[in-house]
């Protein structure tokens, strides 16, 4: 596709290019433009019809938006900013360098500038920062005919017009009305008689994660946002919620792999930044792991007399770590989706205990068969290894399931209680059990 | 809330109860009913207005749906099934025991039964299995007035009426039309003049994950589904897509923790089932870990002469595993979100190599300070440990980043190349490097 566009630009076939674009969705045009040379981007961008151009602009990567803003004239920029949805404008202003922001604000209407300033005050990750102000508001006293006339006359482009919001003179929300009701009902029907008074709404300060779970719970496509005085100030649309769900999941994946969360996409993040987000947890875990090492040091007489015991350390540590991570992952995910709550901790522990009994029995038996019968390891050592494995798996699963719930109770993110930390904790248990059993069973 | 409901039922305050329900959303009523006694559920259910009852029913857990179906009369059931969306009906039929399904099918109209049979043929996880058939179809030749009249006369409840789908006489899709266009345009305007011909659609056999990423890419709220002959057979709505996104993420979390994916929620899954989903991977990994053990066996002369070397094994193994998991997690997530593609493998490897140089230098230096200066370990041993750590971290990161891409290239799910498997692989490298360096540097 890129080849087509750059060829057409090369040969200055402006008409063909604009026809080619006419058949594409804005998202795809934006994707096509990624690989163009900078000067070609601006040319291609100028060929687009105004409305399409604004849409394409909102889908472009930040560095390209920056390049375009720098390259086009003030009046061209003004046209774009005028039509750009407020939430997209705010995103650009938050991310771009200050000299670009200046050029943007210079070409923004006073009214929109005021809105932007208000938006910049909302904390990141809140409903306020997610919402947009382009929505349709009606009054209870309107008839269907009035409402239709009002919608027709309202020139502003609305991000989500599937639902209208009915407010009173103080901008307090009274109900919602699906557009189809305007089509299905008689012209003379009053809005207040057909509106839905059962409103699911949120406040500007609500956490975006909570908003996302409300959307899922109630199968919403949009949600009104109220300020502290309960006035309707904006709406959140489902497409932004899907982005949030992806972002929150990525954050959990990163935390669970001992990485400090980073929103940038992998290939765009500089090496130093990537290293910085990883090294701190690795340091903490490395130093914790040396405690595990000190257990081995403490038992070096045991190891000295039966050096073969060392050969089973990796298997014990890895299996314990894996068994613990399985439990912690399931519980972390359950907590994130709301399937598991803090009050379920006894249920979870008991369940994991029973699961671990089964799993530990299978693993220890298979291991015994292998090392005693196949590898002909001494019986006493085989028993030591398998009994240690049995106990380690049980402790790993119970600890692994409990720690995320404890973290949540202490208001930490349960996701930090994942594989890396659980592994380190379980290692200590595994080695203590192993060497203590060895001492007793082997009589060292 | 549950207290209120059961109290009202206890005291047979039917009017109060129905008023209480009137102020609640169907999702919340369904949630309230979870903790009621079985006989109270049916009573509460019968109090609800018919439309609400159907909605509440679709939000109930399977076991409660089953109980209600068993308890109500055939004519009550018929009312529910008639109004239930087809995709919800299919879900129930797929999940419930056969004698319940019989009762459901007996009370389903012949037309709906035919649709259900057709639906049951679609593979799980495809667009066909996700879609619903309740949508609005218009013809190109209609005027806005015709369309509005057609919509008003159409008695069927449509799951998503924000968008109408324009089809020809062979049911081929010609365009889409947002409901607002019917309000904004003149009565005499022809549908073909205002419809959007740029249609993003999918086919019944498409993978649900691909459908979800299209929704995100194009910010859709619904998407038409075509059969092999390109006829419009159904639509997919955004609420179902959000469920899929959650499901797919849960699956990835499970795979990455060496668990075979399981769709049931944690607390509802029987112990034996949980154990079964975990034990296979644990067995595979346990047996792989014994290869690591055999390296220690091979070098037992080294360990015999310098037994203190064993004390650093946990730290080396854990740090290597963690460093590798960080890289594999980022790459797996990048691949899942489409940020990273197979063709980027060289870029990724080079990036991880540079990141690992920084991270390995920091970790090895801190470790050297600690074990040589603080713990006064012999210089040669300190150097052996830190050099091994340095090499292990570099190998871990490069291998950890590459394996998920290799898995994807070989058409495996990259998510299996996560922490557990990477740890086992990296352990082997770590110990080989460690003992070889020890032999050379300590002259054993």
Boltz contact constraints between the chains, C-beta under 6 A:
constraints:
  - contact:
      token1: [A, 25]
      token2: [B, 198]
      max_distance: 6.0
  - contact:
      token1: [A, 27]
      token2: [B, 217]
      max_distance: 6.0
  - contact:
      token1: [A, 27]
      token2: [B, 218]
      max_distance: 6.0
  - contact:
      token1: [A, 148]
      token2: [B, 183]
      max_distance: 6.0
  - contact:
      token1: [A, 151]
      token2: [B, 183]
      max_distance: 6.0
  - contact:
      token1: [A, 152]
      token2: [B, 184]
      max_distance: 6.0
  - contact:
      token1: [A, 161]
      token2: [B, 180]
      max_distance: 6.0
  - contact:
      token1: [A, 162]
      token2: [B, 162]
      max_distance: 6.0
  - contact:
      token1: [A, 179]
      token2: [B, 179]
      max_distance: 6.0
  - contact:
      token1: [A, 179]
      token2: [B, 180]
      max_distance: 6.0
  - contact:
      token1: [A, 180]
      token2: [B, 161]
      max_distance: 6.0
  - contact:
      token1: [A, 180]
      token2: [B, 179]
      max_distance: 6.0
  - contact:
      token1: [A, 183]
      token2: [B, 148]
      max_distance: 6.0
  - contact:
      token1: [A, 183]
      token2: [B, 151]
      max_distance: 6.0
  - contact:
      token1: [A, 184]
      token2: [B, 152]
      max_distance: 6.0
  - contact:
      token1: [A, 198]
      token2: [B, 25]
      max_distance: 6.0
  - contact:
      token1: [A, 216]
      token2: [B, 242]
      max_distance: 6.0
  - contact:
      token1: [A, 217]
      token2: [B, 27]
      max_distance: 6.0
  - contact:
      token1: [A, 218]
      token2: [B, 27]
      max_distance: 6.0
  - contact:
      token1: [A, 219]
      token2: [B, 239]
      max_distance: 6.0
  - contact:
      token1: [A, 221]
      token2: [B, 221]
      max_distance: 6.0
  - contact:
      token1: [A, 238]
      token2: [B, 238]
      max_distance: 6.0
  - contact:
      token1: [A, 239]
      token2: [B, 219]
      max_distance: 6.0
  - contact:
      token1: [A, 242]
      token2: [B, 216]
      max_distance: 6.0
  - contact:
      token1: [A, 245]
      token2: [B, 245]
      max_distance: 6.0
  - contact:
      token1: [A, 249]
      token2: [B, 249]
      max_distance: 6.0
  - contact:
      token1: [A, 250]
      token2: [B, 333]
      max_distance: 6.0
  - contact:
      token1: [A, 253]
      token2: [B, 329]
      max_distance: 6.0
  - contact:
      token1: [A, 253]
      token2: [B, 333]
      max_distance: 6.0
  - contact:
      token1: [A, 257]
      token2: [B, 325]
      max_distance: 6.0
  - contact:
      token1: [A, 257]
      token2: [B, 326]
      max_distance: 6.0
  - contact:
      token1: [A, 257]
      token2: [B, 329]
      max_distance: 6.0
  - contact:
      token1: [A, 258]
      token2: [B, 322]
      max_distance: 6.0
  - contact:
      token1: [A, 259]
      token2: [B, 326]
      max_distance: 6.0
  - contact:
      token1: [A, 265]
      token2: [B, 339]
      max_distance: 6.0
  - contact:
      token1: [A, 266]
      token2: [B, 330]
      max_distance: 6.0
  - contact:
      token1: [A, 266]
      token2: [B, 334]
      max_distance: 6.0
  - contact:
      token1: [A, 266]
      token2: [B, 339]
      max_distance: 6.0
  - contact:
      token1: [A, 266]
      token2: [B, 340]
      max_distance: 6.0
  - contact:
      token1: [A, 271]
      token2: [B, 354]
      max_distance: 6.0
  - contact:
      token1: [A, 271]
      token2: [B, 355]
      max_distance: 6.0
  - contact:
      token1: [A, 274]
      token2: [B, 355]
      max_distance: 6.0
  - contact:
      token1: [A, 275]
      token2: [B, 355]
      max_distance: 6.0
  - contact:
      token1: [A, 275]
      token2: [B, 358]
      max_distance: 6.0
  - contact:
      token1: [A, 275]
      token2: [B, 359]
      max_distance: 6.0
  - contact:
      token1: [A, 278]
      token2: [B, 326]
      max_distance: 6.0
  - contact:
      token1: [A, 278]
      token2: [B, 359]
      max_distance: 6.0
  - contact:
      token1: [A, 279]
      token2: [B, 359]
      max_distance: 6.0
  - contact:
      token1: [A, 279]
      token2: [B, 362]
      max_distance: 6.0
  - contact:
      token1: [A, 282]
      token2: [B, 322]
      max_distance: 6.0
  - contact:
      token1: [A, 282]
      token2: [B, 363]
      max_distance: 6.0
  - contact:
      token1: [A, 285]
      token2: [B, 322]
      max_distance: 6.0
  - contact:
      token1: [A, 286]
      token2: [B, 319]
      max_distance: 6.0
  - contact:
      token1: [A, 286]
      token2: [B, 363]
      max_distance: 6.0
  - contact:
      token1: [A, 289]
      token2: [B, 314]
      max_distance: 6.0
  - contact:
      token1: [A, 289]
      token2: [B, 315]
      max_distance: 6.0
  - contact:
      token1: [A, 289]
      token2: [B, 318]
      max_distance: 6.0
  - contact:
      token1: [A, 290]
      token2: [B, 315]
      max_distance: 6.0
  - contact:
      token1: [A, 292]
      token2: [B, 314]
      max_distance: 6.0
  - contact:
      token1: [A, 293]
      token2: [B, 311]
      max_distance: 6.0
  - contact:
      token1: [A, 293]
      token2: [B, 312]
      max_distance: 6.0
  - contact:
      token1: [A, 293]
      token2: [B, 314]
      max_distance: 6.0
  - contact:
      token1: [A, 293]
      token2: [B, 315]
      max_distance: 6.0
  - contact:
      token1: [A, 296]
      token2: [B, 310]
      max_distance: 6.0
  - contact:
      token1: [A, 296]
      token2: [B, 311]
      max_distance: 6.0
  - contact:
      token1: [A, 297]
      token2: [B, 311]
      max_distance: 6.0
  - contact:
      token1: [A, 300]
      token2: [B, 307]
      max_distance: 6.0
  - contact:
      token1: [A, 303]
      token2: [B, 307]
      max_distance: 6.0
  - contact:
      token1: [A, 303]
      token2: [B, 310]
      max_distance: 6.0
  - contact:
      token1: [A, 304]
      token2: [B, 307]
      max_distance: 6.0
  - contact:
      token1: [A, 307]
      token2: [B, 300]
      max_distance: 6.0
  - contact:
      token1: [A, 307]
      token2: [B, 303]
      max_distance: 6.0
  - contact:
      token1: [A, 307]
      token2: [B, 304]
      max_distance: 6.0
  - contact:
      token1: [A, 310]
      token2: [B, 296]
      max_distance: 6.0
  - contact:
      token1: [A, 310]
      token2: [B, 303]
      max_distance: 6.0
  - contact:
      token1: [A, 310]
      token2: [B, 310]
      max_distance: 6.0
  - contact:
      token1: [A, 311]
      token2: [B, 293]
      max_distance: 6.0
  - contact:
      token1: [A, 311]
      token2: [B, 296]
      max_distance: 6.0
  - contact:
      token1: [A, 311]
      token2: [B, 297]
      max_distance: 6.0
  - contact:
      token1: [A, 312]
      token2: [B, 293]
      max_distance: 6.0
  - contact:
      token1: [A, 314]
      token2: [B, 289]
      max_distance: 6.0
  - contact:
      token1: [A, 314]
      token2: [B, 292]
      max_distance: 6.0
  - contact:
      token1: [A, 314]
      token2: [B, 293]
      max_distance: 6.0
  - contact:
      token1: [A, 314]
      token2: [B, 427]
      max_distance: 6.0
  - contact:
      token1: [A, 315]
      token2: [B, 289]
      max_distance: 6.0
  - contact:
      token1: [A, 315]
      token2: [B, 290]
      max_distance: 6.0
  - contact:
      token1: [A, 315]
      token2: [B, 293]
      max_distance: 6.0
  - contact:
      token1: [A, 318]
      token2: [B, 289]
      max_distance: 6.0
  - contact:
      token1: [A, 318]
      token2: [B, 424]
      max_distance: 6.0
  - contact:
      token1: [A, 319]
      token2: [B, 286]
      max_distance: 6.0
  - contact:
      token1: [A, 322]
      token2: [B, 258]
      max_distance: 6.0
  - contact:
      token1: [A, 322]
      token2: [B, 282]
      max_distance: 6.0
  - contact:
      token1: [A, 322]
      token2: [B, 285]
      max_distance: 6.0
  - contact:
      token1: [A, 322]
      token2: [B, 420]
      max_distance: 6.0
  - contact:
      token1: [A, 325]
      token2: [B, 257]
      max_distance: 6.0
  - contact:
      token1: [A, 326]
      token2: [B, 257]
      max_distance: 6.0
  - contact:
      token1: [A, 326]
      token2: [B, 259]
      max_distance: 6.0
  - contact:
      token1: [A, 326]
      token2: [B, 278]
      max_distance: 6.0
  - contact:
      token1: [A, 329]
      token2: [B, 253]
      max_distance: 6.0
  - contact:
      token1: [A, 329]
      token2: [B, 257]
      max_distance: 6.0
  - contact:
      token1: [A, 330]
      token2: [B, 266]
      max_distance: 6.0
  - contact:
      token1: [A, 333]
      token2: [B, 250]
      max_distance: 6.0
  - contact:
      token1: [A, 333]
      token2: [B, 253]
      max_distance: 6.0
  - contact:
      token1: [A, 334]
      token2: [B, 266]
      max_distance: 6.0
  - contact:
      token1: [A, 339]
      token2: [B, 265]
      max_distance: 6.0
  - contact:
      token1: [A, 339]
      token2: [B, 266]
      max_distance: 6.0
  - contact:
      token1: [A, 340]
      token2: [B, 266]
      max_distance: 6.0
  - contact:
      token1: [A, 354]
      token2: [B, 271]
      max_distance: 6.0
  - contact:
      token1: [A, 355]
      token2: [B, 271]
      max_distance: 6.0
  - contact:
      token1: [A, 355]
      token2: [B, 274]
      max_distance: 6.0
  - contact:
      token1: [A, 355]
      token2: [B, 275]
      max_distance: 6.0
  - contact:
      token1: [A, 358]
      token2: [B, 275]
      max_distance: 6.0
  - contact:
      token1: [A, 359]
      token2: [B, 275]
      max_distance: 6.0
  - contact:
      token1: [A, 359]
      token2: [B, 278]
      max_distance: 6.0
  - contact:
      token1: [A, 359]
      token2: [B, 279]
      max_distance: 6.0
  - contact:
      token1: [A, 362]
      token2: [B, 279]
      max_distance: 6.0
  - contact:
      token1: [A, 363]
      token2: [B, 282]
      max_distance: 6.0
  - contact:
      token1: [A, 363]
      token2: [B, 286]
      max_distance: 6.0
  - contact:
      token1: [A, 419]
      token2: [B, 419]
      max_distance: 6.0
  - contact:
      token1: [A, 420]
      token2: [B, 322]
      max_distance: 6.0
  - contact:
      token1: [A, 427]
      token2: [B, 314]
      max_distance: 6.0
